[in-house]
Amino acid sequence: MVLPISMEDDELFPHTKRIEIPEKSTRLPVDELRQMIDQLSRVWWSRLVISVRGYVANYIQHNDQALFLSDDAFIIIHQHLVESDAKTAERFLTDVDLIITTEDIPNILAQLDRGESIKNDPFTNDAFLVAFQRIFGEANSATFRVANYQKLAYLKFMNVLGILERRWISERKKRKSIRFKEDPEWQPDERVVLFQHFFEGNRTWVLTDFDRHILNVWRPNGSSVIFGDRFIKEKKQRGYNLCATCGMLEQCLHQFLTDKSDAFCSEKCHFEFEQRKTITQ
């Protein structure tokens, strides 16, 4: 059974002029959250982060500061959910859940960023303070500014995760022995703005830090995780190459330099490949 993540799913990713976040959020059930962490694959979690990041980025991509700090948040989310152990992932999600379900937290963070006093100070709550410090660092003007820029990333991610968790609970009630796996047909749509200028014919496109992080974590299979196995298979059948070192996909035919049967997106990747080959010989 597949627990699909599709950007054509209007409940997860509605087509709206502004990102819609519920005014009030409730805490996620911890037991089911733990089951999802234990049973869903790293690829599933990675694609969840990629999808939400792409959705959020489309709303803020013309604000460099917002995009940069939002991408930092999604890198942190990816590190905790895909690159860490289950215990670390669970603590991270429960910390974020505590923060974003705090009453009026979007306005509170905006007021703190502006240096204004707040009436209902959540930092008087020890549990909130500890969770905030684990996610953002010491509570001061610098972290308030970062948190205010990053709140949209965390709010939307937890909103999507909450919907998926409810579906998870519903399916498990129907089938006691259900097993979830990643979707073999998964591929993002054009609203995922990884590789910002990927299909614009620009031979010198610039990757964001988030793009580089995903490629590096999954190297040399990052393009398959990002775009889906079917998409990459079709591209390779049409003659496109993947970098043998980092897994980057060519955006136009014969773009990469080749050495025998291997292709490389840069001299740096070619050098790394040769160095690794020398070490293993």
C-alpha positions as CSV (number, residue, x, y, z in Angstrom):
1,M,0.0,0.0,0.0
2,V,1.3,3.5,-0.9
3,L,0.8,6.6,1.2
4,P,1.1,9.0,-1.8
5,I,2.5,12.5,-1.8
6,S,1.2,14.4,-4.8
7,M,1.3,18.1,-5.5
8,E,-1.9,17.6,-7.5
9,D,-3.5,16.7,-4.1
10,D,-5.6,19.8,-3.4
11,E,-6.0,19.0,0.3
12,L,-2.2,18.8,0.7
13,F,-1.2,21.6,-1.7
14,P,-4.2,23.8,-2.6
15,H,-3.9,26.1,-5.6
16,T,-4.3,29.4,-3.9
17,K,-2.9,32.9,-4.2
18,R,-1.4,32.7,-0.7
19,I,-0.4,29.8,1.4
20,E,-3.3,28.8,3.6
21,I,-2.4,27.6,7.1
22,P,-5.2,26.7,9.6
23,E,-5.5,29.4,12.2
24,K,-5.6,26.8,15.0
25,S,-3.6,23.6,15.0
26,T,-3.9,20.6,17.3
27,R,-1.0,18.5,18.5
28,L,-0.3,15.4,16.4
29,P,-0.9,12.0,18.1
30,V,2.6,10.8,19.2
31,D,2.0,7.0,18.8
32,E,1.0,7.3,15.2
33,L,3.8,9.7,14.5
34,R,6.2,7.2,15.9
35,Q,4.8,4.5,13.7
36,M,5.2,6.6,10.6
37,I,8.8,7.4,11.5
38,D,9.6,3.7,12.1
39,Q,7.7,2.3,9.0
40,L,7.9,4.8,6.2
41,S,11.1,4.8,4.2
42,R,13.8,7.5,4.1
43,V,12.9,8.1,0.4
44,W,9.3,8.7,1.4
45,W,10.3,11.3,4.0
46,S,12.8,12.9,1.7
47,R,10.2,13.3,-1.0
48,L,7.8,14.8,1.5
49,V,10.3,17.4,2.4
50,I,11.1,18.1,-1.3
51,S,7.4,18.5,-2.1
52,V,6.6,20.9,0.8
53,R,9.7,22.9,0.1
54,G,8.8,23.2,-3.6
55,Y,5.3,24.3,-2.7
56,V,6.4,26.9,-0.2
57,A,9.3,28.2,-2.4
58,N,6.8,29.0,-5.2
59,Y,5.2,31.6,-2.9
60,I,8.4,33.2,-1.7
61,Q,10.9,32.7,-4.6
62,H,11.1,36.4,-5.4
63,N,12.1,37.3,-1.8
64,D,15.8,36.1,-1.6
65,Q,16.0,36.4,2.2
66,A,12.8,34.5,2.8
67,L,13.8,31.8,0.3
68,F,17.3,31.4,1.8
69,L,16.1,31.1,5.4
70,S,13.2,28.9,4.4
71,D,15.5,26.6,2.5
72,D,17.7,26.4,5.7
73,A,14.6,25.3,7.6
74,F,13.9,22.5,5.0
75,I,17.5,21.4,5.1
76,I,17.2,21.1,8.9
77,I,13.9,19.2,8.6
78,H,15.5,16.8,6.1
79,Q,18.5,16.3,8.3
80,H,16.3,15.3,11.3
81,L,13.8,13.1,9.4
82,V,16.0,11.5,6.7
83,E,19.5,11.6,8.0
84,S,19.1,10.9,11.7
85,D,17.8,8.1,13.8
86,A,14.2,7.5,14.8
87,K,14.6,8.9,18.3
88,T,16.1,12.2,17.0
89,A,13.3,12.5,14.3
90,E,10.6,12.0,16.9
91,R,12.0,14.6,19.3
92,F,12.4,17.1,16.5
93,L,8.8,16.7,15.3
94,T,7.4,16.9,18.8
95,D,9.4,20.1,19.4
96,V,8.2,21.7,16.1
97,D,4.7,20.5,16.9
98,L,4.7,22.2,20.3
99,I,6.0,25.5,18.8
100,I,3.6,25.7,15.9
101,T,0.5,24.7,17.9
102,T,1.1,27.5,20.4
103,E,-1.8,29.9,20.2
104,D,-1.1,32.9,17.9
105,I,2.5,31.8,17.3
106,P,2.7,33.4,13.8
107,N,1.8,36.8,15.2
108,I,4.0,36.3,18.3
109,L,7.1,35.6,16.1
110,A,6.3,38.6,13.9
111,Q,6.0,40.9,17.0
112,L,9.2,39.5,18.5
113,D,11.0,40.1,15.1
114,R,9.9,43.8,15.3
115,G,11.1,44.1,18.9
116,E,7.6,44.6,20.2
117,S,6.4,43.4,23.6
118,I,3.9,40.5,23.6
119,K,1.0,39.8,26.0
120,N,0.9,36.1,26.2
121,D,4.6,35.2,26.3
122,P,5.1,31.5,25.5
123,F,8.7,31.7,26.7
124,T,7.4,31.6,30.3
125,N,6.5,28.0,29.5
126,D,9.7,25.9,30.1
127,A,8.6,23.2,27.6
128,F,8.1,25.8,24.9
129,L,11.4,27.5,25.7
130,V,13.4,24.2,25.5
131,A,11.7,23.2,22.2
132,F,12.4,26.7,20.7
133,Q,16.0,26.6,21.7
134,R,16.5,23.1,20.2
135,I,15.0,24.2,16.9
136,F,16.2,27.8,16.6
137,G,18.8,28.4,19.3
138,E,18.9,30.9,22.2
139,A,15.9,33.1,22.4
140,N,17.2,36.5,21.2
141,S,16.6,39.1,18.5
142,A,18.6,37.2,16.0
143,T,16.8,33.9,16.4
144,F,13.4,35.7,16.5
145,R,14.2,37.1,13.1
146,V,15.2,33.7,11.7
147,A,12.1,32.0,13.3
148,N,9.8,34.6,11.8
149,Y,11.2,34.0,8.3
150,Q,11.1,30.2,8.8
151,K,7.7,29.9,10.4
152,L,5.9,29.4,7.0
153,A,8.2,26.4,6.3
154,Y,7.5,24.7,9.6
155,L,3.7,25.6,9.6
156,K,3.1,24.2,6.1
157,F,5.2,21.1,6.7
158,M,3.4,20.2,9.9
159,N,0.1,21.0,8.2
160,V,0.8,18.5,5.4
161,L,2.2,15.9,7.8
162,G,-0.9,16.2,10.0
163,I,-3.2,15.5,7.0
164,L,-1.0,12.5,6.0
165,E,-1.0,11.2,9.6
166,R,-4.9,11.3,9.6
167,R,-4.9,9.3,6.4
168,W,-2.4,6.9,7.9
169,I,-4.6,6.3,10.9
170,S,-7.7,5.8,8.7
171,E,-5.9,3.2,6.5
172,R,-4.5,1.3,9.5
173,K,-8.0,1.1,10.9
174,K,-9.2,-0.5,7.7
175,R,-6.3,-3.0,7.4
176,K,-4.5,-4.2,10.5
177,S,-1.5,-5.6,8.5
178,I,-1.1,-2.7,6.1
179,R,2.4,-1.8,5.0
180,F,3.2,1.5,3.4
181,K,6.0,2.0,0.9
182,E,7.2,4.9,-1.3
183,D,5.3,5.5,-4.6
184,P,7.2,4.0,-7.6
185,E,5.4,6.4,-9.9
186,W,6.2,9.5,-7.8
187,Q,7.3,12.6,-9.6
188,P,6.9,16.3,-8.6
189,D,5.1,18.7,-10.9
190,E,6.4,22.0,-12.3
191,R,5.8,23.8,-9.0
192,V,8.7,22.0,-7.4
193,V,11.4,24.6,-8.1
194,L,14.4,22.5,-7.4
195,F,16.9,23.3,-10.1
196,Q,15.4,26.8,-10.6
197,H,16.4,27.2,-14.2
198,F,16.5,23.5,-15.1
199,F,14.4,23.5,-18.2
200,E,15.2,27.1,-19.4
201,G,18.2,26.2,-21.6
202,N,20.5,28.0,-19.2
203,R,23.8,26.2,-19.3
204,T,25.1,27.9,-16.2
205,W,22.1,27.4,-13.9
206,V,22.8,27.8,-10.1
207,L,21.6,25.3,-7.6
208,T,20.3,26.5,-4.3
209,D,21.8,25.2,-1.0
210,F,18.7,22.9,-0.7
211,D,19.2,21.4,-4.1
212,R,22.8,20.7,-3.4
213,H,22.0,19.2,0.0
214,I,19.5,16.7,-1.5
215,L,21.9,15.7,-4.3
216,N,24.7,15.2,-1.8
217,V,22.6,13.1,0.7
218,W,21.5,10.7,-2.0
219,R,24.5,10.8,-4.3
220,P,24.8,9.5,-6.9
221,N,21.0,8.8,-7.0
222,G,19.7,12.2,-6.0
223,S,18.0,13.0,-9.3
224,S,15.9,9.8,-9.1
225,V,14.8,10.7,-5.6
226,I,14.0,14.3,-6.7
227,F,12.3,13.6,-10.1
228,G,11.2,10.0,-9.8
229,D,12.6,6.8,-11.3
230,R,10.2,6.8,-14.3
231,F,11.2,10.4,-15.3
232,I,15.0,9.6,-15.1
233,K,14.5,6.4,-17.0
234,E,12.7,8.3,-19.8
235,K,15.5,10.9,-19.9
236,K,18.2,8.3,-20.1
237,Q,16.4,6.6,-22.9
238,R,16.4,9.9,-24.8
239,G,20.2,10.2,-24.3
240,Y,20.6,12.4,-21.3
241,N,23.4,11.6,-18.9
242,L,23.7,11.6,-15.1
243,C,26.9,12.8,-13.4
244,A,28.7,9.7,-12.3
245,T,29.8,11.5,-9.1
246,C,26.9,13.7,-7.8
247,G,24.0,12.3,-9.8
248,M,23.0,15.7,-11.5
249,L,20.9,15.2,-14.6
250,E,21.9,17.0,-17.8
251,Q,19.4,19.7,-18.8
252,C,20.4,19.4,-22.5
253,L,21.9,16.6,-24.5
254,H,25.7,16.3,-24.5
255,Q,26.0,19.1,-21.8
256,F,28.4,17.1,-19.6
257,L,32.0,16.2,-20.3
258,T,32.5,12.5,-20.7
259,D,35.4,10.1,-19.9
260,K,34.9,6.7,-21.5
261,S,31.4,5.6,-20.4
262,D,31.1,8.1,-17.6
263,A,29.7,11.7,-17.6
264,F,30.5,14.5,-15.3
265,C,28.8,17.8,-14.6
266,S,32.0,19.6,-13.7
267,E,35.7,19.2,-13.5
268,K,35.4,19.0,-9.7
269,C,33.1,15.9,-10.0
270,H,35.5,14.4,-12.6
271,F,38.4,14.9,-10.2
272,E,36.5,13.4,-7.2
273,F,35.6,10.4,-9.4
274,E,39.2,9.8,-10.4
275,Q,40.4,10.2,-6.8
276,R,37.9,7.7,-5.5
277,K,38.8,5.3,-8.2
278,T,42.5,5.6,-7.4
279,I,41.8,4.9,-3.7
280,T,39.8,1.8,-4.4
281,Q,42.4,0.3,-6.8
